[in-house]
Amino acid sequence: MRKTSQRFVTGIAAGTLLLASSQLAFAAGQAKNVILMISDGQGFNTLKATEYYKGGKAVYESFDVKYGMNTSSAGRRGNYTGQPYSPASMATSFVYAKSGATDSASAATAMFTGVKNYDNEVNYTTDNKALTTFFEKAAKAGKSIGAVSSVDWTHATPVSVFGHNIARGNYGQMAKEAIYGSNPNANNANYDAGNYNGNLKVVMAPGNPWYDNNAALRTTPNYGLIGEQKHWDDLVAGVNGWNLITTQAQFNAMMTGDTPDKVFGMPQAYDTLQYNRTGLGGLNSKKAPYADALNSGVPTLATMAKAALNVLDNNPNGFAVMIEGGAIDWANHADLTGRMIEEQTDFNDAVQAVVDYLDAGTNGNTWDNTLLIVTADHECGHLWGDGRVAGSTFFDVNGNGVFDHGVDYAHVKNNGTGNLPETWYHSTSHTNALVPLFAKGANSDLFANQVIGTEPNLKGIYNLDSNWDGKNTYIDNTGVFQVMNMAALATDISAQVSAATSSMAYNRVTRLYNGKLTITNTSAAPISGQLIVTLSNLSTGVTLTNASGMDNGAPFIKPAMSGDLAPGASITVPLTFSNPSNAKINFTTVTFKN
């Protein structure tokens, strides 16, 4: 046996960046605020069609951080088992994406909790336990939280910010969680939403029982979406500190100046701001956007976003908010390109309003302290171009050199600004195709650690431009939670631990330096959860080869753990470095807890 030759490097100045959390902790913590914006039902072709009609890209399409995202769920209780996205299947089968797709409740649960659950269930595990969302964790950490949507506030995505239920249709039960901070019903057993810590400050979305889908006053209210009349009456009376607003003038006024502490905004429309108004066409209708007059007297999503931010930024500890364009999905379910473009445009305008808010440094909130994520929960409608139209291009699935409808992926064809592009829907349901994700701001680089695969045909399938050059990797939707959690919920615990390094041994076979880092709990209390050690200010030219990922350019590593780190107990972290120039290895000590 050949003996491994080693030599030791002495005089190494070393330190660590360490985190602990109730579930998973990270070295980030730069994001005072997190803004998650979801275009429900959006796929790559939803963006493409809207871009062509408007004559320009949405502001977030220029963000440097961009990925595809897998949206699969755990499946459906008693039914199918969810399977992750397969690039090979997508490239060889047009119908592949039409089966085994997530629903909005399970998609939101994955993004908000980091846990895959069954379809149609809100923040509920496969073994019937309520989950705590990132937003609730942020509330317990002292941040204000909120939910904003263009569809009713008890719908799957907005309600998943604060609700927990085995059935997404139990509107009344989850309405109680928003209104009162608790839900005593059987489907919410063992959970008390009081852990919002009083920090659920904003709910803004339709659901107003006194108005219909044309924003017309009813003679008899419909309380179906909010559960019961008592819920409405209590909100009117200001229960739990809520200030109810309903008129467009009230939303406009809320965008600037002083605000109440808690605002519950229900515009004067029933289940959507605009989508469900009179004039819906049939499947694959070619009716142009805005062919039917928009509802008057209701705010846009951009107005509600600005109003919500103006309330939430009252908190010096920061905020976390989900803003959803919910009716893109509704339009795609109905195979209505015109209404889809209306809804996607409304969403894009809301993102622009958020970007303007951060560009202006409003109330001290900037790109340096705020993480903005723009994505979708799933694709809906299996929307493509219509390759039967002259001049269309396509991705040739069967490789025969000619377009075959329902077999090949036709690219959306541009008919010029203000003209409906050439599109064709092939489903009225969700699909398991990848969706786009864009991010900018504090700790947005953390998404690089969430990559789970590569889609080599991404640009070809969707006819993407050079903005997507080298951007063909994709993450899982649970990675959204991981990044938000890493970015926003880390706090300094340097006084609770000590760190000591061994000398570094050089292995002449591997040409790597090997050492150990010992972390000791010097406090009187146990430290719970997964520890993560980050080496900041690592010497130039030195690489931590056994790193688990990167945080703002600094490598981190997750040591194996068998439980809490008890007072006085230690954990040993192996370190392996590539150091071609044999430089002195330095890194800096900072300690965090989530």
N, C-alpha and C positions, 0 to 999 in steps of 0.2 A: 504494500500500500504506500502510495506517495504521501509524504508528510507535508501538510500545508504550512508554508512559511508565513509568519506574521511579524510585523513590527509595530511599535506603539508610537502614536503621536502625542506628545505631552504639551502642557500649557494651553490647552484648548479652552477658550472662554465660551461657555454655553449657557443657554436658558431655554425656557419653554413658554408656549401660550396654551393654556389648558382650560377646558370647559366641562361643565356638568349640567345635566338637565333631567327632568322627570321622565323624558323619553329619549331624546337625542339632543346633544348640545354641540355647539360649534364655535369657531373662533371669530365669528363675524361681529354682529351687533352694531353695525354702522347705520342701519336703517331705523331712524326714529319713526318713520311713517312707512306703511305699505299700502299701495293702491293696486288692487287686482281688478282688471277690467275684462269681462267675459262676453264675447259675442256668441251667444248660444246658437248652436247649429251651423256655425261658420266653418267652411272648408277653404282650401286654397282657391277654388273656383268662385266662391262667394266673393272673396276679395278681388279676384281678377275681373269679374263681371261689373262690380261696383266701380272699380278703377276705370274701366273702359267707358262706362256711362258718364262718370263725373269728369273724365279727362285728366285725371291725375291720381297719384297714389295717396293713401292715408298717411298721416304724419309718422305713424309708428313703423311703417314698412322700411324706413331709413335707419331704424335702430340697428346698431352693430350686433347686438346679441339677438340671434334668431335661430330657432330650431323647429323641427317637426316634433309632434307629441303623440305618443300612444295614448288611447283613451279607454282601453278595455277595462271591464269590471270583473268582479268575481263570478259573474253570471247571474242567474235568476234562481231564487229559492225554489227548489224542487224541479228545476228545469235545466237549462243548459249551463255549462261551465265556461266562464270567460277565458279567452285565449289572447295573448299579446299579438300585436301587429306582425305580419310576416311579409317582408319585402319581396321574397320569391313568389309568394302566392299572389300578391298584388300585381306583379309584373306579368303573370301568366294566366290570370283569370279575372275577367271583368265582373263576375258575380261574387267573387270572394268577399269584397267589402260589405256586401249586403246582408251578411249573416253574423250573428253573435255580437251585435253592437250594444254598447252601454246605453243607459238612459240618463237623464239629466241629474237625477237624485244621486245615483251612484258615482257619476262623474264629479259632481260637486263634493261629495264625501271624500273621494280620493284626493282632490286638490286641497281640500280644507283640513283634512285630518291625516293624510299620508297612509290611509288604510283602504284596501280594496274591499268593497262590500257588495251585496246583492243589488240588482236593479230595483228601482221603485222604493228603496228604503233610504231614509234620511239619517245620516250619522249613526247608523246602527250596524253592529258587527254581524258577521255570519253566525256567531253563537249568541246573539241577542243581548248585546251590551251596548249602552249608549256611549258614543265617542265624544271626546272634547275637541272642538275645532281650534285651529290656529287663532281665530278671532276671539274665542273665549279665553284662550291662554293670554292673548294680548290684553284683554280686558282685566284679567286677574293681575297682570303685570302693571296695571295703572293706565293703559292706553284707552282712548275712546274708540269704539267700534261702530260700524254701520253697514247697512245694506240698501242698495239703490237699484231699481230695475224699471224697465219699460213694460213689464207684465206684472200681474198681481203679486203682492208681497208674500203670499203663502204658496206661490209656485215653487217648484223644486229647487232652483238655484238660489234665489234670495233667501228662502226659508232655511236653507242649509247653513247659512251664516250663524243662526241661533237655535234652530230647531232640531229635534231628535224624535224619530218615530219609525216604527216598522213598516208604515204605509204612507207614502207621500201624499195620498189623498185625504189624510186626516187633518184637513185645514184648521178646523176649530181647535184641536188639541195643540198644534204648533203655534197658532195665533196667541194662545195663552202665554207661551214662552216669551214672545216679543212684548206683549202688553203688560203682563204681570211679573215676568221674571221667573215663573215656575209653571209646571204642568203636572198636576197630581194624577193624571190618568194612567191606566194600566199599560198602555204602549209607551210610556215614558218612565217605567218603574226604575228605581234605584238611581234616579238622576234628578237633580234640582238645578234648573237654569239660573238660579240665584247667583251662580258663580260668574255671571257677567260682572259681578262686583259693582253694580250700578252704572256700568260704563257702556252699555248699549245705548248710544245717544241719538242714533239716526236710523229711521226706517222710512224710505220714500219709494212708493210704487203704487200703481193702480190697485183697485179692489174696493173702490168707493161704492157702497150699497145703494146710494141714491141716484146713481147715473148709469146709463147704458153704454154700449160700445160706440155709439155715435156722440158721446158726451152730452146726451140729452137727459134732463131731469126726469126721473121716474115718478109715477103717482104712488107706487108702492115699492119700498126698498127691497133689495135682494141681498140677504146677509150670507149667502152661500159660501163666498170666498173667505170670509172672516169668521165664520162659525156660528155666530148668534148675535142677536140684537144687543145683548148686554155688553159685548165687546165694543161695539160702536158707541153705545151710550157712555161707557166708562172712559173711552178715549176723548169724547166730547167734554166730559167732566174733568179731564186732566189727571186721570188715575196714574199712579206711579211716576208722577212728575212729567208726563208727556204733554207736549203742546201740539195739538192737531192743526194742520193747515191743509187746505183743499183747493183754493182758488189759484189761478195763474198769477194774479197780482201778489199773493202771499209768497209763492215760490220765487218770483222775481225779486221781491224785497229781501228774501232770505239770502240772496247771493252776496250781499255786501252789508257792512255795518255790524252792529251788535246783534246777537241772537239769543234765544232761550238756551238753556242747558241741554234739553232733550226735545227733538222735533220728530213727530210722526206725520209724514206727508202722504196724503192719499188724494191724488188729482181727481178731478171730476170726470172719471171714466171708469168702466167696470174692470175688464180683464186685460186690456192693453191700452196704451196711450193712443195709438193710431191704427195698428194693423187690422183689427177686427171691425173697422167701420164698414158701412155699406159699400158694395161694389166689388167684392171678391170675385175673381173669375174662376174658370175651370182649370183642370190640370194642364200644365204647360201653356197657360194662357199667354198671349203676347201683348197683353194690355200694358201700356207704358207706366212707369212710375208717375205718381201724382195725377193720374187721369181722373181720379176721384178727389174732390176737395178734402183737405185735411180737417180733422176735428178742430174746432176753435175752443179756446178757453182752457186748454191743457198745456202744461210745460213740455219742453223738449227734454230729452235725456241729458243734454248738455246743461240746461238750466238746473235740473235736479242735482247733477254732479257738482256744479258750482255752489249750490245752496248747501249741499251736504258737507263739502269741504269747509265752508265758512262756519258751520256749526262745529265740526270735528276739530278744527285747528284751534279751538278755544283751550284745548288741553295741552299744557306745556310738556307733558310726557309723550305726546305724539298720538297717532291714530292708525287704525287699520280699517280699510273699507273695501267692500266688493261692489262694483258698479257693473250692471249687466244690461246689454242689449238683448232682451229676452225674446223678442218677436221675430228675429231673423229665423229662428228655429220654426216658428209657426208658419212663416211664409214658405220655408223650404218643405215643410210637411205637406203644404197645399200645392207645391210645385208652381209657385207664382214668382217668377223672376222680378217683375215690376215691384211688387210689395217687398220682396227681399231687399232690393236695392234701396228702397225708401228706408227700411229699418237699419240696414248696414250703414247707410249715410248718416242716420241719426246717431248711431254708435260711434262712427268715425269722428263726428263733430264733438261728441262728448270726450273722446280721447284728446282731441285738439284742445279742448277747454282745460283739461288736466295738464297737458304739456305747457300751455300758456301760464297756468297757475304756478308751475314749478320754474319755468323760465324767468318769471317775474320775482321769484323768491318771496312769494306771498306769505306774510306772517312768519318769515324766517325759514320756510319750507322750500328746499332746493333739491337739485339732483344729488347733492352731496349727502343729504340725510334722508332721502326718500327713494324707495324702490317702486318703480312702476312696471307692472307685468300686464301684457295684453295678449289674450289667447282666446281659445274656444273650448267648450266642454266636449264637443263631438261634431262630426260633420252630419248633415241631414240632407236627404233628397238625392244623394248620388248624382250631384250636379256636374255636368260636363258641357262641352260645346255640342253643336249639332253637325257632325261630320258630313252629313248629306248636303250641306250648303256649300256651294261652289267657293273655292278659295280657302276652305278650312284645312287645318293641319291636325295631326293626330299622333298618338303613341301606338305603334303597331303591335298589339298584344300577340296576335297569332303569326306575325312575321310574313304575311303573304303579299305585302306591298300595296294593298288597297284597303280603303276604309270599310269596315264591317260594323254596322250599327248594332249596338248592344254587345259588341265583342272588343272593339278598340276604344281607347280613351281619346275622344275628340277634344281638342283645345277650344276654349271659349274664343269666339271670333269677335274682333273689335269692329263695330259699325260706326264709330265716331262718337264724339262727345254729344250727349243728349239723345242718343239713339240706343234703343234696346240692343244689347249685344246678342249674338247667336248662342243660345244655350238650350240644353235639353235635360230634364230630370228623368232619372231611371228608377226612382223609388219615392215612396211617401213616408219613409222611415229613416231612422238614424243608420249610419254606417260605421264601420270600424277603421276607416281610412285615417291616416295621420292628419292632424290639424296644425296650423302654424302657431308658434309662440314667439313673442317679441318681448324684450326687457331692456330697461335703461335705468341708470341711477345707482344708488348705494347697494353694493354687493351683488349687482346683476351678473358679475363674472362667476358667481357660484353655480350658475346653471351648467357650466362646463363639467362639473363633478357629477351631474345627473345623467349624462349621456349613456344610453343603453344599447344603441344600435346605429346602423348606417342604412340609409335608403339610397342606393346608387343611382336609381332612376328618378329621383325627386324632381330635378329640373325638367327632364324629358316628359314625364307623365303630366306635369302641370304647366309646361311651357313657361317656366320661371326665368327671369332675366338675370343679369350679372350680379344683382344684389344678393343672389343666393349662391354665387360661386364659392365653393368650399364650405357650404353650409348644409350639407346633406345628412348630418347626424340628427338623431331624435332622442328625446327623453321620455320618461313615463310621467303620467299626470300626477302621480304621488310626489314627483320631484318638485312640483310647485309648492306643496306644503313644506318639504325639506328646506327649500331655499328661503321661503318666508320665515320659517322658524329660525334658521341660522342667522338670517340677516337682522331680525328685529328683536330677538328675545334673549340676547346674551348680556350678562352683567358681570362686573369685576368681582372675583373672589380671591384675589392675590393673597390676602391676609390669612386664608384658610389652608394653604398648601405650601410645601417647600419642594424644590426640585434639585436633584443632584445628578451629575453626569459622570460616567466612568471615562477612563482614557479610551482612545480609539485605536483598535487593532487593524493593521493593514493586511489584507489577504492577497497574496501575490497571484493566486490563481484567478480570482474574480476581479482583482484590481479595485476592490471596494474597501472602504473603511467601515468597521463594525464597532458599535458601542451600545451602551445602555443608558437610559434615563430613568431615574427613580423618582416617582411622585409620592409624597407623603402627606396625609391629611393631618395637619397640625391643629385643627380646630377640635372643639368638644362635641361636635355633631357629625353624624354620618353624611357623606356626600353621595347622593343617589344618581343613578343613571349612567349613560355611556359617556366616558371621558374622551375628549379629543385634544390632542397635543399639536399645537401649531408652532412651527419654527419661523419666527419673523426675523427680518434683517439677516437672513442667512448669507454667509460670505459669497461674494461674486464668484461664479464658476463652480460652486459646490451645489450638488443636487441630492436631495433626499430620495433615494431610489425606491424605498418601501412606503412612500407617501400614499395616503388614501385619497387625496385630492388636493386642490389648491384653493386658497382663500386670499383674494386680492394679491396674487402673485406669491404668496407664502404657502409652503407645503404643510399639510397636516396629516396626522396619523391617529387611528382609533385603536387603542390597546384593547386586548381581550380582557373581559371583566366577568366576574362570577357573582356579582351582587354589589351592594353598597360598599363604598370605601369607608370603613369604620374609623373613628378617631384613633390616630396613631398608626393606622395601617398604611401600607405602601403598595404601589403597583409599579411593575417594571415595564418599560417601553423599549423595545429594540429599535435601534437606529442604524440605517445603512446608507452610506454616502458615496457618491461618485465625486472624486476630487482630483482631476487629472493633473492639476498644477501643484498638488500637495500643499495647498494654501492652509493657513490657520483657519479652523472652522469656528465661526462665531454665529450665535443667534441670540435673540433677546427674550427675556422672561416676562410674560403677562398672563394672568390667570382670569378666566371667566366662568360664570355659571349661568345657565339659561333659566 
